[in-house]
Amino acid sequence: MGRDGVDKTQEEIVEEMAKALGHSGDLLEDVLARLNALDRELKMTEDVHAYNAMVEKFNSLRRQAVSRREMLMIHREAIGVRKHRYVDICYPIPGKKAKKPVNGHD
């Protein structure tokens, strides 16, 4: 393979890595948007059972967000970015939610 072939292959690899990085960011943004929407719903929910069911969904989505953020950092490292402090700033993940007690116990 000539020099032009090597350059073209390297260019294609970098392009694919950039696509993977962008895709990881998009997936994380999607989960964070769903978390924020669910958080707004939780604030308006008065029924304890409905609230607790949404808390389970919220915490599950939060685990997905943490996983997506880890994938984003892996993709960043693959292209040579080693510092990730801005990931937490750009993609803040809310803390876990606690269920409300049902009838004074739970």
N, C-alpha and C positions, 0 to 999 in steps of 0.2 A: 504494500500500500504506500503510495507516495505521500509527500508532506501535505499536499492539499487534502488527501483522503483522511489523514490523521487529524488535521485541523477541523475538517467538517464533522468527523466523528466526535471530537471533543466539544465542538459547538452544539451538537445534538444532545450530548450528555448533559451539558450545562442547561440547555433549554428544558429538558425533561425534569431536571432537578428543580428548576425554577417553577415549573408547572406543579410539581408535587408540593413544593413549599406553599404556593398560592392556594392549592386545593386544601391543604391542611389548615391554613388560615380561614378559608371560607367555611369549612366544616365547624371549626371552633366558633366563629362568629354566629353561625346558625344555632348552635346549641346555646350560646350565651343569650341570644335574642329570645329563644324559647324559655330560658330560665327567667329572664327579666319579665316576660309576659306572665309567666306563672306566679312570680313574686307579686306582681300587681293584683292578680286574681286572689292570691292568699290574703292580701291586706283587706279585701272586700268580703271575704267569706266568714260568715258568722257561725254556720253549722259546724260543730266540732268534728263530726264524722267526715264530712266533705273536706274540711281543712286538713285532717290527718291523712286522708287519701292523697290530697295534693302535695302534702309534705313528702310522702313516699316517692311520688313522681318527681318532685323537685330534687330530692337527694339523689335519685337515680340519674337525672339529667346532669346534676353537678358532677357525679362520678364520670359521666361521659365527657364533660367539659375538661376535667383534669386529665383524662386519657388523651383527648384531642390536643390539649396544650403540650403534653409530653411528646406527642407525634410531631407537633410543630417544632419543638426544640430539637428533636432528632433530625428533622429535615434541615433546620438551620445549621446544625453542626455538620451535616453532610456537605454543605456548601462553604464551610469554613467559618461560620459565625459562632463564636464560643461564648459570648456574653449574652445573657438572656434577661437582664433586669428590665428591659423595655417590654418584654412579653407580658409580664405581670401588670405593667402600667397600661398597655394597650388592650389587654384581654383580662380584665379583673374577674376572678371567679368568686362569687359570693360564698359565704360560709354555709355550713349545713344548717338545716332547719330542724327544730324539735317539734314533736307532736304535742298537742294540748291534751291534758288529762280529760278523760271522759267521766262525767259525774263525780269529780273530785278524786278519782283514782285512775290508774293506768300503768 
